[in-house]
Amino acid sequence: MDRTERFYRIDQLLNDRTVVPVTDFLAELGISLATFKRDLEYLRDRLNAPIEWDRDARGYRYRPHHDIGPSYALPGLWFNGSEAHALLTMQHLLANLEPGLLKGHIEPLQARLRNLLGSRQHDIEQVEQRIRLQHAGKRKIDSQSFAAIASATLARQQLAIRHHRRQSGEHIERVVSPQRLTFYRDNWYLDAWCHLRDGIRSFAVDAIVSAAPLNTPAREVDPAELDRILAAGYGIFSGSDTQWATLKFSPLMARWVSNEVWHPQQRGETEVSGAYLLHLPYSDDRELLMDILKYGSEVEVLAPPALRRKARETLAAALARYAAD
């Protein structure tokens, strides 16, 4: 941890405990005695920290009634990126929660989140004004259907669902054994064993028109088997039969893509020209194609031939829409 983080950890230890031995500071901070003494000197001399040595207890403590005297404040420290995202996401989700049974429990939780996000240097109004979370592509879901799906998933019951297949426009009724709910790209998906297809499937919850729990125990699927089928390929459309795609990004776009994680198993290499080759597994090309095509002329599909052909056909069909202009 850096020096500012150590200052906050020292402050936390002194506030949490009456007296803190030197050995505890060294173990918690992972520093030498000389470094700890320099930190202590800085806190006392530069920041007016009222830290004193208690000879009887053989440890450091805050001087009683240390609100009297020169003001003491730690240097500004806020959260790292992942912490800020998690806290702001929770705040955003709670703020947009529909009124329901949780109302009485949510209000004190929101208050605690606001206190966490604020600090002595940054009040919550400033944080909310200066940091924004932008959610894109979020689809509406029926709260009653979601509640039924979540309840059956946790209770390990089968579900009778009516599912809208957007590609064909038809509605299909089926019985599924829910395994888990997945939140992906701002939308919910149900990973389940489909008794109609006799296999593992993933359903967009917003496309489930109705859901009714059944008094029948759900079929259990090993979590490792779920991951083998649903996490092996690219994105939400997965499967166990995977193949590898090779994408070539222009030197310009490589500056962004080379730092992105498209898949946990991806491999990347930069060519002498500055172009970037990205290799990643996929089983269903629908989502992968959407992500490829948004880069337009800055990317080329090199392999496999079937994916390259589909990308070319999709681009040709898009170009045909503008042929008359």
N, C-alpha and C positions, 0 to 999 in steps of 0.2 A: 504494500500500500504506500501511497505517496505521503508527504509530510502533513498536508492538510487533513487527509483521512486519519492519520495517526492522532492529530489534535482532537478530532471528533471522537475517536475511540477512547482516548485518555479521559475526555470530558464525560463520556458515557460510563466508563468504569467508576469514576469518582462520584457520579450521581447515583449509580445503582448500588454502590456499597459504601459503608461508613468509612472504612479505611482499606487502602489497597497496598499490599506489600510490593516492593520493587520487583521481586521475582515474578509476580503475576503480570505486571506491566510488560516485562521482557518476553514472557511466554505468549501473551496475547498479541503483542505488536510484532514479534519476530525480529527484534533489533538488539543491538549491543547496549551495554550499560552506558558507554560514552555517548551513543546517539540519544538514548533516553534522557540523559542529563542535559544535552543540548536542547532537546525539545522542551524539557521542563523549564529551562532558563528562558527560552523564547516565550513560552506561555506566560511566565511570571513577569518578565521585564517589558516585553513588547505589547502583550495583550491584557495585562493586568489581571491575570488569572490568580484568584486567591487560594493557591495551593500551598499547604504547609505540611511539614513533617511532624508526625505524632510519635514522639520518642517512646512513649509507653506501649503503644500498639504496634510500633515498628512498621509504619507504613505512611503513605501520603493520604491526605484528605482535603476537602474544601474547608476553608476557615468558616466556622459558624457565623451566621449573619453576614455572609459575604456580599450582600446587596448594599452594604454600607461601604463607601469608599469609591475609588475610580471605577468607572463602568467597565465591564468585562464582556466581550463579544468575540466569538470565534470568526475567522475569515469565512467568506461565503463558500458554501459547499452545497451542491444540489445533487440530484440523482444522476446515475449514468443513463445511457440511452435506453437500455432494456428495462430498467426500473421505472423511468419516466413513462415509457410506453405502457407498461403494465398498470401503473397507477392511474394514468389518464384514461386508459381503456376501461378500467373498472368504473371510474367516475362517469364516463360517457354512457356506458351501458346502464348504470343505475339511474342516471338522469333521464334516460329515455324509456325506463321501465313503465309499463302500463300499470295503473292502480290495481292492486290485488291484495292477496292475503299477506304479502311480505311488507306492506307499507310501514307498519310499525317497527319492523326490524331494519328496514333500509335507511330510514332517516338518520339514526345515530351512526350507521356505517358511513353514510355520505359525509357526515360531519367529521368523522375521524379521517376520512380520505382527504378532505379539504385541509385539515390541520397538517397532515403529512406532506401534502403538496406545497403548502406554504412554509415559510421559514422566517427567521428574524430579518433576513435580507430581502426576501421576496414574498409579498403577501399573495394570497390565492387569486385575487382579482388580476394582479399583474401576470401570474402564471397562465390564467385562462385567456388573457388578452394576447399574450406573446407566444403561446405554444398551442398549436392546433393539430388535431387528429382528423385526417380526411378519409372517410370510408367510401369506397367506390364499388358499385355492382351489388349492393345489398338488396336482396329480394324479400318481399313481405311473406311472412308465414302466419298461418292461423294459430292463435295462442292455444285454443282448445285441442287442436290436433297435436301440437307440440307437447302439451301437457300429457296427453294420452300416450304418445310415443315414449317420452322420457320416463313415465311411470312404469310402463311395460318393460322398458330396457332395464331399469333398476330392480324391478320385481321379478325379472326373469320369466316373463310371460310371452306367449305368442301373440302376434298382432294380425288382425284382419285389416288390410289397407286397400284403398282405391287410389291407384297411381296414374298420374297423367304423363304419358310419353310425349314429350314435346316434338320429337322428330316426326312421329306419325300422326300426332293429334288424338290418338285413341286413349281410352281409359281402361286400365287393366286391374282387375281385382285379384289379390293374391294374399296368401298367409305367409308371414315371415317370422323368424325367430330373431329379435333384435339383439345385437351384440354390443354396440357402442354408438354414441353420437359423436360426430366429428365436426368441429368448427373450422372451416377452410375458406379463405378469401372472403370473409365477411358473410358466409352462408353456412347453414347447418345441413349435414348429411347423416343419414342413418345407414350404418354398416350392419348387414343382417344376412342370415341364411334364408334364402328364398325357397320355400317348399314347392312352388310352382316350377321353378327352373332347376331345383335340386342343386343349388350352388350358392356361393357367397356373392352378394350384390351390394352396391352402394346406391341409395336413393336420395335425391334432393328432397329435403323435408318440405320445402315450399311447393313441390309438385305432388305431395301426398294430399289428396283431396279430402279423405276421411280416414280415421284410424280408430279401431276399437280393440281393446285388450280382450284376449280369450282366456278361459279358465284352463289353459293347457300349458304345461311347463315349456319354456323355450329350449330349443336344441342348443347345446353348448358347443362353441367352436374354440379351439385352442387359440389364445392370443397370438402365438407365434405363427399359426397358420393364417390368421387374418392379416398379419403384417407381410407374410410371404406373398400373398395374393394382392393385397391392396396397397402395400407400400413399396413393392418391387419396381413398378413402372413409374411413369411421370404423372404427377398431378393426381386429381381425384379419380380419373378414369384409369384404373389399374387392372392388373391381372398377372398370373404367374408366367405366362408365355411372353417373355420380354425380348426385345432386340435393341440394338444400339444405334442412336442417331448421331451423325457428325454434322455440326453446323459451323460455317465459316463466317465470322463477323468482320466487317471492314475495320481498318486501323482506327478510324474515328470512333466507331461504336465499341470497339474493344476496350476503350478506356473505361466504359461503364460495365460491360458484361463480364470482363475478367474478374471483377470484384463481386459478382452476384452468385448466389447459390441457387441453382435450378433444381438440383437433385443431390441427396447426400452422397451418392456414389459417382458423381460426375468427375470427369478428368478434363483438364484444359492445358493448352500449350499456345505460346505466342510465336508466330513465324517471324522470319527476318524482316519481312515487309511491314510488320506491325499488326497484321491480321491475327485474329484469335480463333482457334479451333476449340469447340466445345463438344465433348463426347458425353452422352448421357443415355440411360436406359428408358424405354417406354414400352407399353403393351397396347395401349389404345391411343391413336394419333390425334384425337379430336382436340384436346386441350393443348397439346404440344403445337399443333398447327396454328391455333389461335395466337399463341405466344410468339411463334416464329414470324407470322405474317405482319404483326404489328411493327416489326423492324423494317418492313418494306425492302428497298434496294440495298440496305446495309447488311443483309444476311443472305447466305446461300446454303441450301441443304445439299450436302455432298453425299450422304448415305443415310439409310439404305435407298436403293433405287425406287422402291414403292413410295416412300415418303417424299422423295424428290419429285416424283411424277405427280403426286397429289398436290404438292405445293405449286407446281407449275400449272396444273389444271385449275386450281383455285384462283391463282393470279390471272390466268387467261380469262376466266369467267368474269372476274372483277373488271378487267380491262375492257371486255366486250360491252359492259354497261355504259362506258364512256365513248364507245366507237363512233357514235353519231355526232359527237360535238366537234 
